[in-house]
Amino acid sequence: MLVKRRQTIRSKDIDKVSKLLRKETLSGFNAGPGESFYGGPNVRSLEKEFCDYFKCRYAVSVNSWTSGLEIALASLKLKAKTEVICSPWSMSATVAAIVNNHCVPVFVDVDPSTFNIDPTKIEEKITANTGAVLVTDMYGQSCDVFPILKIAKQHNLYTISDTAQAIGSKVKHRYTGTLTDIGGFSFNWHKHLNCGEGGMVITNNAGIAKRMMLARNHGEGLNGDFGHNFRMTEICASLIRDQLPSLKARIRERNDFAKSLQSRVYNDKIIFPKVLDGNTHVYCTLPILIDNKKSRDIIYNKLSLLYPVRKTFSRGPLNKLKACTPYYERMPNAEALPKKLLDFDMNYKYGHRDTEIIADFLNSVQ
């Protein structure tokens, strides 16, 4: 490997965590009533800081974004067998949250130029049983959200943004994840902000926020239903608090590499992701398409010896997972992506020379 991983945890972050360890303030949560129902001081401060940063009314920290998706769906109180429209190009947790909440995933194919759900294909999938649209903002860019919001409003549907990969990106100067009823972010070890495992769910709806807080912490403290233990530790909250002010700089570094690489690639067989008008991209990873599997495989075999690059996302299209057999529908665009994709890990330090080497490889594609 020619490049080194970015260091997201700094010495001062470690010092703060060490103090928490010495004081044994590892978690501030209690399931019973009182202030501790809402977590320790770092958790509560982090949630306030997220509200201030993303201009939202409520932020609910969780121990992973997977947990965040679970309580987001649960908070909508959808009846069993309600249909939830979703993208087939996402991580399995997206559809698992739907199934685990006794609902039915209904896949809508993606726009291959953005990798996000195609809004023009949504309305035809809406039935009397549809209750929500769950969009995934893949690779670091919001989906084409305004047409989706319009459709949802016309059909009285809830909207959720799975913004795990797109923290800090914007849609017409508003943060991705803040336009839907619920949004949220991942703090998994390979995301922009990293505490190993963690997440944050955001909303402007007081009722939804309360139900998510209940579901996160067993439900008993505020006379709610049964819930889960999805609580964030003080250590994780401390780490994310320290990193949040660095988010814009981390996004800028990724954009600099993506733009520099694209400016050096003149081969028209290499297709970079389309950034929609009014959108910004934060490049959780950098996906490019090569519309020839043999050529893609040849260049992958060469590049992967030197750089962190892969040929698909997670396990590929969700509609083709064994667990999704009952919900399978053919998704031509999503199913074609594993034959075309070359996806660069952006958690590494790419220098000027690296950009030139990668560009030379891409320009050599036949």
C-alpha positions as a printed Julia matrix, in Angstrom:
366×3 Matrix{Float64}:
   0.0     0.0     0.0
   1.46    3.35   -1.04
  -0.75    5.51    1.17
  -1.3     5.69    4.92
  -4.58    5.89    6.79
  -5.67    9.29    8.04
  -5.32    9.75   11.78
  -8.72   10.82   13.1
  -7.91   10.37   16.79
  -5.42   12.94   18.1
  -3.34   13.07   21.28
  -5.69   15.53   22.98
  -8.63   13.2    22.24
  -6.77   10.35   23.91
  -6.0    12.57   26.93
  -9.7    13.36   27.37
 -10.65    9.71   27.12
  -7.95    8.84   29.65
  -9.51   11.25   32.15
 -12.9     9.6    31.64
 -11.34    6.2    32.23
  -9.63    7.36   35.42
 -12.9     8.78   36.71
 -14.76    5.68   35.49
 -17.38    7.91   33.85
 -17.87    5.47   30.99
 -21.63    5.99   30.67
 -24.08    8.4    32.22
 -27.29    6.55   31.3
 -29.92    5.11   33.6
 -33.15    3.58   32.4
 -35.15    5.09   35.25
 -36.67    8.59   35.36
 -34.51   11.64   35.86
 -31.8    13.54   34.02
 -29.68   10.42   33.56
 -32.41    8.93   31.36
 -30.95   11.21   28.65
 -27.33   10.17   29.17
 -24.15   11.62   30.61
 -22.78   15.14   30.17
 -20.77   14.32   27.03
 -23.75   12.63   25.38
 -26.08   15.53   26.14
 -23.49   18.09   25.06
 -22.84   16.22   21.81
 -26.55   16.15   21.0
 -26.82   19.91   21.58
 -23.74   20.54   19.44
 -25.28   18.51   16.61
 -28.5    20.51   16.85
 -26.49   23.73   16.64
 -24.29   22.5    13.79
 -27.02   20.99   11.63
 -29.74   23.52   12.54
 -32.18   20.85   13.73
 -34.38   20.75   16.84
 -33.53   17.28   18.17
 -30.53   14.95   18.04
 -30.57   11.48   19.58
 -27.23    9.71   19.96
 -27.04    5.93   19.55
 -24.42    3.19   19.73
 -24.46    2.69   15.95
 -26.27    4.04   12.92
 -27.82    0.59   12.54
 -29.48    1.21   15.9
 -30.44    4.66   14.64
 -32.28    3.19   11.69
 -34.08    0.73   13.97
 -35.45    3.45   16.26
 -36.15    5.8    13.35
 -38.51    3.24   11.81
 -39.94    2.31   15.22
 -40.72    5.95   16.0
 -43.1     6.17   13.04
 -45.42    3.57   14.6
 -46.15    1.95   11.24
 -48.54   -0.99   11.26
 -47.22   -4.47   10.53
 -46.81   -5.18    6.79
 -46.66   -1.48    5.93
 -44.56   -0.99    2.8
 -41.42    1.15    2.98
 -39.82    2.24   -0.27
 -36.02    1.96   -0.27
 -32.94    1.73   -2.46
 -31.35   -1.6    -3.41
 -27.9     0.04   -3.39
 -27.21    0.43    0.31
 -25.93   -1.53    3.29
 -28.03   -4.4     4.6
 -28.89   -2.5     7.8
 -31.14   -0.23    5.74
 -33.5    -3.01    4.75
 -32.98   -4.94    8.0
 -34.42   -2.01    9.96
 -37.54   -2.18    7.81
 -37.99   -5.94    8.26
 -37.15   -5.85   11.98
 -39.96   -3.33   12.43
 -42.39   -5.79   10.78
 -42.64   -3.76    7.59
 -42.07   -4.73    3.96
 -39.19   -3.29    1.87
 -40.16   -2.2    -1.63
 -37.13   -1.57   -3.81
 -36.85    1.28   -6.3
 -33.9     1.26   -8.68
 -31.07    3.79   -8.6
 -29.86    6.46  -10.96
 -26.42    5.06  -11.9
 -24.97    8.54  -12.38
 -25.47    9.33   -8.66
 -25.9     5.81   -7.16
 -28.99    7.1    -5.33
 -32.65    6.16   -5.59
 -34.27    7.43   -8.8
 -37.19    9.74   -7.89
 -38.85    9.19  -11.26
 -39.39    5.52  -10.38
 -40.9     5.99   -6.92
 -44.51    6.91   -7.61
 -45.22    3.73   -9.58
 -44.3     1.68   -6.49
 -46.65    3.5    -4.11
 -49.73    1.55   -3.01
 -52.41    1.91   -0.38
 -50.04    0.06    1.99
 -47.07    2.42    1.56
 -46.14    4.29    4.72
 -42.67    5.75    4.2
 -39.78    6.39    1.85
 -36.31    5.57    3.19
 -33.59    7.05    0.99
 -29.86    6.29    1.19
 -27.48    9.15    0.43
 -24.74    7.03   -1.08
 -21.03    7.73   -1.11
 -21.38   11.29    0.23
 -24.12   13.01   -1.77
 -27.8    13.58   -1.07
 -30.33   11.89   -3.28
 -32.48   14.12   -5.49
 -34.53   14.88   -2.4
 -36.96   17.64   -3.4
 -38.97   15.57   -5.93
 -39.09   12.79   -3.32
 -40.39   15.17   -0.65
 -43.06   16.38   -3.08
 -44.18   12.82   -3.82
 -44.21   11.95   -0.11
 -46.32   14.98    0.72
 -48.83   14.16   -2.02
 -49.23   10.61   -0.67
 -48.92   11.46    3.06
 -45.77    9.39    3.53
 -42.99    9.72    6.1
 -39.46   10.28    4.84
 -36.17    9.06    6.33
 -32.64    9.84    5.13
 -30.01    7.17    5.67
 -27.23    9.77    5.63
 -24.56    7.48    7.11
 -22.1     8.31    4.32
 -23.03   11.92    3.63
 -22.5    13.84    6.88
 -21.83   17.51    6.18
 -23.01   17.46    2.58
 -25.58   20.03    1.51
 -28.66   20.45   -0.66
 -29.24   24.06   -1.67
 -27.27   25.25    1.4
 -29.15   22.98    3.8
 -27.51   19.95    5.39
 -28.36   16.55    3.99
 -30.54   14.64    6.43
 -32.35   17.73    7.73
 -34.99   17.95    5.0
 -36.68   14.61    5.67
 -38.74   13.73    8.75
 -35.75   11.86   10.15
 -32.08   11.82    9.16
 -28.96   10.46   10.71
 -25.25    9.78   10.58
 -22.76    7.01   11.27
 -19.61    7.26   13.38
 -18.3     3.88   12.29
 -14.49    3.61   12.1
 -14.34    4.35    8.36
 -16.68    7.38    8.33
 -15.77   11.09    8.43
 -16.2    11.16   12.22
 -14.99    8.06   14.01
 -15.51    6.62   17.48
 -15.36    2.98   16.37
 -19.14    2.51   16.47
 -21.8     5.15   17.01
 -24.46    7.26   15.35
 -26.79   10.23   15.61
 -30.44   10.5    14.58
 -31.89   13.97   13.92
 -35.41   15.32   13.51
 -37.5    18.46   13.92
 -40.53   16.52   15.18
 -40.95   16.51   18.97
 -43.09   13.36   19.05
 -40.68   11.4    16.89
 -37.73   12.59   18.98
 -39.39   11.48   22.22
 -40.23    8.05   20.84
 -36.62    7.6    19.63
 -35.27    8.58   23.05
 -37.56    6.02   24.63
 -36.63    3.28   22.18
 -32.93    3.98   22.72
 -33.13    3.52   26.49
 -35.45    0.59   27.29
 -38.6     2.74   27.17
 -39.41    2.43   30.84
 -38.19    5.8    32.13
 -40.97    7.83   30.52
 -43.71    5.2    30.7
 -43.12    4.11   27.14
 -43.19    0.77   25.35
 -40.41   -1.77   25.58
 -37.25   -0.46   23.99
 -33.6    -1.35   23.47
 -30.22   -0.55   24.91
 -28.86    1.56   22.03
 -27.15    4.08   24.31
 -23.9     5.89   23.45
 -21.01    5.8    25.91
 -19.34    8.91   27.31
 -16.11    7.87   25.6
 -17.7     7.73   22.14
 -19.47   11.05   22.72
 -16.21   12.68   23.82
 -14.4    11.48   20.68
 -17.1    12.78   18.32
 -17.35   16.11   20.17
 -13.64   16.66   19.58
 -13.87   15.72   15.9
 -17.0    17.66   14.9
 -15.12   20.99   14.51
 -12.76   19.23   12.07
 -15.55   17.95    9.81
 -15.33   20.74    7.23
 -11.57   20.35    6.91
 -11.91   16.58    6.43
 -14.52   17.12    3.74
 -12.3    19.67    2.01
  -9.36   17.23    1.9
 -11.52   14.58    0.25
 -12.92   17.04   -2.27
  -9.43   18.26   -3.14
  -8.33   14.74   -4.05
 -11.52   13.89   -5.97
 -11.39   17.11   -8.0
  -7.66   16.83   -8.63
  -8.01   13.26   -9.86
 -10.95   14.07  -12.09
  -9.06   16.99  -13.65
  -6.24   14.6   -14.64
  -8.42   11.84  -16.1
  -9.16   12.47  -19.77
 -10.3     8.93  -20.63
 -14.0     9.11  -21.51
 -14.42    5.48  -20.41
 -13.98    6.62  -16.81
 -17.19    8.02  -15.33
 -17.06   10.02  -12.1
 -20.23   10.46   -9.98
 -22.54   13.22  -11.11
 -22.98   15.96   -8.51
 -26.53   17.29   -8.77
 -27.16   21.03   -9.13
 -27.32   22.58   -5.66
 -25.67   19.56   -4.03
 -22.27   19.2    -2.44
 -20.36   15.92   -2.16
 -18.33   14.77    0.84
 -16.84   11.58   -0.67
 -17.14    8.98    2.04
 -15.56    6.94   -0.73
 -14.89    7.86   -4.37
 -16.89    5.62   -6.74
 -16.16    5.64  -10.45
 -17.66    3.52  -13.22
 -15.9     1.69  -16.06
 -18.54    0.4   -18.46
 -16.68   -2.77  -19.34
 -16.2    -5.52  -16.76
 -13.05   -6.96  -18.33
 -11.37   -3.54  -18.43
 -12.55   -2.78  -14.88
 -11.13   -6.06  -13.6
  -7.76   -5.51  -15.3
  -7.33   -2.05  -13.81
  -8.59   -3.21  -10.42
  -6.02   -6.01  -10.3
  -3.26   -3.48  -10.9
  -4.51   -0.65   -8.69
  -5.45   -2.83   -5.73
  -1.8    -3.81   -5.31
  -1.0    -0.17   -4.54
  -4.15    1.53   -3.26
  -7.26    0.76   -1.14
  -9.85    0.11   -3.83
 -12.73   -2.36   -4.16
 -15.17   -3.56   -6.81
 -18.52   -3.33   -5.06
 -20.27   -1.92   -2.02
 -20.96   -4.23    0.92
 -22.44   -7.41   -0.54
 -23.89   -5.82   -3.65
 -27.54   -5.06   -4.45
 -29.8    -5.67   -1.46
 -32.58   -7.09   -3.59
 -30.28  -10.04   -4.43
 -29.38  -10.91   -0.83
 -30.67  -14.31    0.29
 -32.55  -12.65    3.17
 -34.37  -10.44    0.64
 -35.62  -13.3    -1.52
 -39.26  -12.66   -0.46
 -38.95   -9.04   -1.63
 -36.94   -9.57   -4.81
 -37.66   -7.48   -7.87
 -35.21   -7.01  -10.68
 -33.25   -3.75  -10.36
 -31.28   -3.44  -13.63
 -29.21   -0.4   -12.7
 -28.25   -1.56   -9.21
 -27.54   -5.1   -10.39
 -25.17   -3.81  -13.08
 -23.04   -1.74  -10.68
 -20.81   -4.59   -9.37
 -19.67   -5.17  -12.97
 -18.65   -1.52  -13.41
 -17.64   -0.09  -10.06
 -14.18    0.92   -8.88
 -14.45    2.41   -5.39
 -11.57    4.22   -3.65
 -11.36    4.32    0.16
 -11.03    7.98    1.16
  -9.74    7.39    4.68
  -6.21    7.55    3.31
  -3.78   10.38    2.57
  -3.5    10.75   -1.19
  -0.67   13.04   -2.22
   0.07   14.75   -5.53
   2.14   11.79   -6.72
  -0.62    9.32   -5.81
  -3.1    11.35   -7.83
  -0.81   11.2   -10.86
  -0.23    7.44  -10.53
  -3.97    6.68  -10.21
  -4.81    9.01  -13.11
  -2.24    7.29  -15.32
  -3.78    3.92  -14.55
  -7.29    5.19  -15.31
  -6.22    6.89  -18.51
  -4.77    3.56  -19.7
  -8.14    1.79  -19.57
  -9.04    0.45  -23.0
